[in-house]
Amino acid sequence: MPKIWTVSEIVGQIGQVLQDQMDLQNCWISGELSNFRNHRASGHWYFTLKDESSSLKGVMFRSRSERARFVPTDGLKVLIRGNIRMYEREGTIQFYAEEMEPSGLGQLYLAFEQLKKKLAEEGLFDPIRKREIPRFPQCIGIVTSPTGAAVRDIINIMERRHPGMSWVLAPAAVQGEAASQEVAQAIARLNRYRAVDVIIVGRGGGSLEELWAFNTEVVARAIAASVIPVISAVGHETDVTISDYVADLRAPTPSAAAELAVPVLLDLQWQVTQLRIRLQSAMGALIERKRQCLVGIANKGPLKDPFWRIDQNRQRLDNLQIRLQEGMTRFVIDKNGILNLLAAKLDLLSPLAILGRGYSLTYDAEGLLLRSASQVELHDQIQIRLGEGNLRCEVLEKGI
C-alpha cells in the first residue's frame, strides 16, 4: 500500500526539495512588480513578481528592505536576488528577496557583484594589504577630470588647510567608455613619476552608469598595483564602488579625501610649538638635575679637597716603602743564613780542608794526581801539596 502523507509532511518534503536545489538559492530573477504592499508596522515588503505567463509571490523583510536605494511601485520592472522556498503555513512557493534593483540597472549591479566577489576571493580587499596614508605628505597626486567640480573642491580644501601644498593633476575622463582606461593610466603615470606621497582618485556624484568607470576591473587592478597609497573618493557618501574596496582608504566625497590627505598647517605649527615647549622644559629639568648631582659630587670626597687624595697616596707610598725595606732586609738575612750554611757544607767537602788535617796530594811532573806508586818510576820528579805549601821531590825508592 502506498504511503499516505499528511499535508504538513508533503509540504515539508516539497520545501526540503526546494532548499536542496542550489540553483534556486541566491539566484537572480527579473520580472514586473504587482500587488506591492509595504507593511508599515513591520517594515516588510510583500509583492508579486510576474512576467507574460507566470507569477511568483515574494517577500522582502525589513532588514533587507531598509538597504534598498529606491521605493518599489506596481508595474516597475526589477531584478531581485534571493531564495526560493516553501511558505509552509499556506503551502505556497515564495521568493524571499535579499536585494532588489530596478531592472534597467540590474545588469550593472549583477556585474558589480560578480567583480566584487572575484576580487575579494583574490584578496584585493584584505585589510592586511592596505597601506597607511602618510601623515605629512609633501605632494598630492590627483586623478580626476580637469574640468569637473571634484578637482576644484580638492584644490580649495588643500589650499585652505595647507597653503602652498604641492599637488600634481593626472587628468582623466571619469565617465564614458574610455574613462576606465584613462583612470588606470593616470594612476600608472603618477607611480612612474614617484614625486607624490598619496593619490586621490575620484569624481563627484552621479548615477550608477556615470560612476561605472570606478567599478571596472582595470581601475581596481591599477589601484591595487600602485606603490603609492590611494584614497578613493567617488560620488557621494552613499555611493560605494569597487575602487572604494580596493583603495587603501575610502573617502565619502572628494572634499573629504582632501581633508583626510592634507593636514592643517596651523595645527602642525601649533603641535611643533607645543613640542618645542615640552622639549625645552624637559631639557631644563634634566640640566638642573645634572647640576644638582654635580654640586653634590663637588661637595664631598676628592673634589671637595683635591690634596686629600694626594696626601692619602703619599701615606700609602711611605707604607709601601717601609714594607719594601723590611722585606728586602728579611730577604738578605735569610739568604745570608742559607749562604753560610752552604759554605760550611762546601768547606767540609773541600780537599783543602782535608789537607789541613795532615793529608797531602801528590802529582807527577805533568800535574796529574797520583793514586798508585806504579804511576811513577825511580828518579821521576813529583810534587807534593800540603795543607800549607808545596814540595818538589825525586823518587828514590818505590814500595808496594
Rosetta blueprint (number, residue, H / E / L):
1 M L
2 P L
3 K L
4 I L
5 W L
6 T L
7 V H
8 S H
9 E H
10 I H
11 V H
12 G H
13 Q H
14 I H
15 G H
16 Q H
17 V H
18 L H
19 Q H
20 D H
21 Q L
22 M H
23 D H
24 L H
25 Q L
26 N L
27 C E
28 W E
29 I E
30 S E
31 G E
32 E E
33 L E
34 S E
35 N E
36 F E
37 R E
38 N E
39 H L
40 R L
41 A L
42 S L
43 G L
44 H L
45 W E
46 Y E
47 F E
48 T E
49 L E
50 K E
51 D L
52 E L
53 S L
54 S L
55 S E
56 L E
57 K E
58 G E
59 V E
60 M E
61 F L
62 R H
63 S H
64 R H
65 S H
66 E L
67 R L
68 A L
69 R L
70 F L
71 V L
72 P L
73 T L
74 D L
75 G L
76 L L
77 K E
78 V E
79 L E
80 I E
81 R E
82 G E
83 N E
84 I E
85 R E
86 M E
87 Y E
88 E L
89 R L
90 E L
91 G L
92 T E
93 I E
94 Q E
95 F E
96 Y E
97 A E
98 E E
99 E E
100 M E
101 E E
102 P E
103 S H
104 G H
105 L H
106 G H
107 Q H
108 L H
109 Y H
110 L H
111 A H
112 F H
113 E H
114 Q H
115 L H
116 K H
117 K H
118 K H
119 L H
120 A H
121 E H
122 E H
123 G L
124 L L
125 F L
126 D L
127 P H
128 I H
129 R H
130 K L
131 R L
132 E L
133 I L
134 P L
135 R L
136 F L
137 P L
138 Q L
139 C E
140 I E
141 G E
142 I E
143 V E
144 T E
145 S L
146 P L
147 T L
148 G L
149 A H
150 A H
151 V H
152 R H
153 D H
154 I H
155 I H
156 N H
157 I H
158 M H
159 E H
160 R H
161 R H
162 H L
163 P L
164 G L
165 M L
166 S E
167 W E
168 V E
169 L E
170 A E
171 P E
172 A L
173 A L
174 V L
175 Q L
176 G L
177 E L
178 A L
179 A H
180 S H
181 Q H
182 E H
183 V H
184 A H
185 Q H
186 A H
187 I H
188 A H
189 R H
190 L H
191 N H
192 R H
193 Y H
194 R L
195 A L
196 V L
197 D L
198 V E
199 I E
200 I E
201 V E
202 G E
203 R E
204 G L
205 G L
206 G L
207 S L
208 L L
209 E L
210 E L
211 L L
212 W H
213 A H
214 F H
215 N H
216 T L
217 E H
218 V H
219 V H
220 A H
221 R H
222 A H
223 I H
224 A H
225 A H
226 S L
227 V L
228 I L
229 P L
230 V E
231 I E
232 S E
233 A E
234 V E
235 G L
236 H L
237 E L
238 T L
239 D L
240 V L
241 T L
242 I H
243 S H
244 D H
245 Y H
246 V H
247 A L
248 D L
249 L E
250 R E
251 A L
252 P L
253 T L
254 P H
255 S H
256 A H
257 A H
258 A H
259 E H
260 L H
261 A H
262 V L
263 P L
264 V L
265 L H
266 L H
267 D H
268 L H
269 Q H
270 W H
271 Q H
272 V H
273 T H
274 Q H
275 L H
276 R H
277 I H
278 R H
279 L H
280 Q H
281 S H
282 A H
283 M H
284 G H
285 A H
286 L H
287 I H
288 E H
289 R H
290 K H
291 R H
292 Q H
293 C H
294 L H
295 V H
296 G H
297 I H
298 A H
299 N L
300 K L
301 G H
302 P H
303 L H
304 K L
305 D L
306 P H
307 F H
308 W H
309 R H
310 I H
311 D H
312 Q H
313 N H
314 R H
315 Q H
316 R H
317 L H
318 D H
319 N H
320 L H
321 Q H
322 I H
323 R H
324 L H
325 Q H
326 E H
327 G H
328 M H
329 T H
330 R H
331 F H
332 V H
333 I H
334 D H
335 K H
336 N H
337 G H
338 I H
339 L H
340 N H
341 L H
342 L H
343 A H
344 A H
345 K H
346 L H
347 D H
348 L H
349 L H
350 S L
351 P H
352 L H
353 A H
354 I H
355 L H
356 G H
357 R L
358 G L
359 Y L
360 S L
361 L E
362 T E
363 Y E
364 D L
365 A L
366 E L
367 G L
368 L L
369 L E
370 L L
371 R L
372 S L
373 A H
374 S H
375 Q H
376 V L
377 E L
378 L L
379 H L
380 D L
381 Q E
382 I E
383 Q E
384 I E
385 R E
386 L L
387 G L
388 E L
389 G L
390 N E
391 L E
392 R E
393 C E
394 E E
395 V L
396 L L
397 E L
398 K L
399 G L
400 I L
